[in-house]
Amino acid sequence: MTTHSGRRARTAVAATGLAAVLLAATPGTATAAGENLPPLQPRVDTLTVDSTKACSDEPVHVARAPELRAVVADPTEDNEEWETNGAGADFEAWWTDADGAQQRRAYTSHVVRSPITQLWRTPADLPADTVVSWHVRAVDDEGATSAWSDEAPGFTCRFVIDTVSPEPATVVSEQYPDDDSGWHDGVGVYGTFTFDSPSEDVVEYVYTVLGSVPTRVRPEEPGGPATIRWMPESSGTYYMQVRAIDRAGRSSSQTTHYMRVATGRSPVAHWTLADPAGSHNAAAEAGPVARAEDGVVFGAPAPSRTDLASTVTLDGRGNSYLTADAPATDTTKTFALSAWVRPAATDAPMTVAGQDAADGTSAFTLGLRPTENGPATWAFRYGATTLTGGSATVGGWAHLTGRYDTEDSTLRLYVNGKEVASTADVAPVAAPGAFQIGRARGDSGARWKGEIGDVRVWDRVVPRKEIEELGSRPAELAAAWDIERTDDGVIPDRDGDEPLTLHGGAGFYTPDIEGCLEDPECVEFPADALDGNDHLALDGTDDYAATGGPVVDTADSYSVGLRVRFADTTPDRPMTVLSQGDADSDAFKVRYDPAASEWQLVVTRSGEPGSTETVVAAPGAPTSHTDEVVVVYDDSEGHITLYVKGEAVATTAFNASWSAPGPLQVGRGHTADGGWGEYFHGGADTVRVFGGALTASQVKSFAYLY
């Protein structure tokens, strides 16, 4: 024990009463009042070799002379109130040399406050390939010692220093060999790789692919091979690097296995459903022709910004479906399917595609399901497991993908390229019957009402990146106006075919820098134009600019934005900066309402008189600098969002059901009585219109997108 002021005087009073009884009842301790108690015997379960390997009577293997650690402690029962406890450690290591003589090394640590982990860095002259035994005991500051750690109930610890690294591993793969014979297997197909080193003491292999985070795999027994499964998610040249690790932790040199991965196999069944109007069958890009019943109408619209030319319309009745009259894939193995869909209703379960089981039901279905308190959701059912996720909106296009992977027994559902649900431990289900489009066996048929296009089925994993590409409808720039001064009151767009015409007294603002330099009374330079040399100047009375007709289809996804600067940062009335609608109402408009101190996005669901307006708002205030205002409507997700200065400030669930026939308006919108008003007072520039929904990151740079 360690005292604060030298060796303490011991008195009979120090061990009276309960303390004396406890000491007397403790085997192996001093019982005389006031006597020092020896330290506690170190427990073998606290002893380690190189901090990671536990003490063992079976020798543990290390790569070099190891660090030995032990937790030691001195009892507190014999302390005065002002004392602290200290403990050190006596380590001993011994072995038998080649001549049969026992060799021994020892080390005693300093005594420090206990309990404490004491450390011995063993000397470098310990022999390799020899069993070295060791034990430890605790010692206090008065020289009292504990029992050795290997006395009962303990045991002697042992280690062996191994200075030889294992032989490099070989790498063998039937699916992805390292050879010059060409490109092998493909994206979404698992390969088996076997690692094997001739060294008998290898206990682990460490591998990476293209420099990935190292992964570890252990053979079933030391010196045996180890097998892994790996799947490429894109085509190209890959390299796998493998190291063998022996029981001492020594690593072999690195083996590099090169492989050339082919593109993913084409779908085993594929129907674009873009056949001519009046067709009786859907031609197959792969797999069997799909027979179309009488209720199938070819030549329906296709989702914009895709390669599809047309789709089919199904009306939800009994004769409105297509069937291949044969299975498309073996559903007990890995498979995936996808389709573009646009529901005409969401109030009942509907099936996009499925495959019949032997019992008169469908083994799997991809479709939608209504919910009680919210929007309908997309669904992928496989056997008794159902995944749901995403929002299904009437009239909104969506790309659906369902995937089952037998490698990890995982079921996944993707909507518009994004994973929305998954679950593991799903047992395989057989589906020996026909592949169906637009209906399911059982469940009252759950027939589809709406459009379906580009149905694909694979017999492999379709990786996430490939699914993202299949479901991508990137926004495309439809029109852009970089406003500069013109003499004819017409501002051309970037392509020259969609001009903005000035109305009222609308004009331009050009900062007169030179005039200020020449005027001795000019003490402050005029503000820069919003962009370039000039910007549109609106007086708030009757000035505005408008296109000759609609620039964006408001029934589809769109994004519209511009830069504005208010003439007065405390306006006295609502002002609209952007709108599009018809002669009597706006499909959307963006305004600032000073009474509420809010930016407001106002949308309507139809152009009918009295159509209900939806207002989403966010607190804000105009600035004397630049405000960037962007509206993004995503019909597949069923929501519309207002961004100000690159940040989403307001969003709401919305399903646009009408395509506004009127022009895009800059600087005005409709008032409650259906007339024009809310004229904007300030500057405007950098007007952009996109077909499709910009992402949140794209909104931040909307002015620079092409």
Buried (B, 14 or more C-beta within 10 A) or exposed (E): BBBEEEEBEBEEEBBEEEBBEEBEEEEEBBEEBBBBBBBBBBBBEBBBBBEEBEBBEEBBBBBBBBBBBBBBBBBEEBBEEEBEBBBBBBBBBBBBEEEEEEBEBEBBBEBBEBBBEBBBEBEEEBBEEBEBBBBBBBBBBEEBBBBBBBEEEBBBBBBBBBEEBBBBBBBBBEBBBBEEEEBBBBBBBBBEBBBBBEBEBBBBBBBBBEEEEEEEBEBEEBBEBBBBEBBBBEBEEBEBBBBBBBBBBBBBEBBEBBBBBBEBBEBBBBBBBBBEEEBEBBBBEBBBBBBBBEBBBBBBBBBBBBEBEBBBBBBBEEEBBBBBEBBBBBBBEBBBBBBBBBBBBBEBBBBBBBBBBEEEBBBBBBBBBBEEEEBBBBBBBBBEBBBBBBBBBBBBBBBBBBBBBBEEEBBBBBBBBBBBBBBEEBEBBBBBBBBBBBBBBBBEBBBBBBBBBBBBBBBBBBBBEBBBEBBEBEBEBBBBBBBBBBEEEEBBBEEEEBBBBBBBEBBBBBBEEEEBEEEEEEEEEEEBBBBBEBBBBBBBEBBBBBBEEBBBBBBBBBBBBBBBBBBEEEBEEBBBBBBBBBEBBBBBBBBBBBEEEBBBBBBBBBBEEEBEEBBBBBEBBBEEEBBBBBBBBBBBBBBBBBBBBEEBBBBBBBBBBBBBBBBBBBBBBBEEEEEBBBBBBBBBBBBBBBBBBBEEEBBBEBBEBE
